[in-house]
Amino acid sequence: MINLFDCAEGKIGLVEDSGTTTHGPILSDLAGVLCTTGTAGSHLAIVLREFEIPCILGLHIISDDKSSLNGKKYKIVTVEEDNSSVFY
């Protein structure tokens, strides 16, 4: 997320920690957030809901190389209220 500070507009940020202190300044620029920790009741989820930013928390990423995800186009799709998927 820190890498997005100068170019966050329309991007989906990937975080491993569900804190908002570091990410707060760019949240309103993001198109979505993926977080490998947290739950629907976490602080990040509540803040993102208020910003109306789609998010998936507790995301399991199949790829071991997360850097390979950079620069690809993704779409967050809600399957059910508490069940979403990410496609590229």
Stockholm file with secondary structure:
# STOCKHOLM 1.0

chainA/1-88         MINLFDCAEGKIGLVEDSGTTTHGPILSDLAGVLCTTGTAGSHLAIVLREFEIPCILGLHIISDDKSSLNGKKYKIVTVEEDNSSVFY
#=GR chainA/1-88 SS CGGGTTSCTTCEEEESSCCCTTTGGGGGGCSEEEESSCCTTSHHHHHHHHHTCCEEESCCCCCSCGGGGTTCCCEEEEEETTEEEEEC
#=GC SS_cons        CGGGTTSCTTCEEEESSCCCTTTGGGGGGCSEEEESSCCTTSHHHHHHHHHTCCEEESCCCCCSCGGGGTTCCCEEEEEETTEEEEEC
//
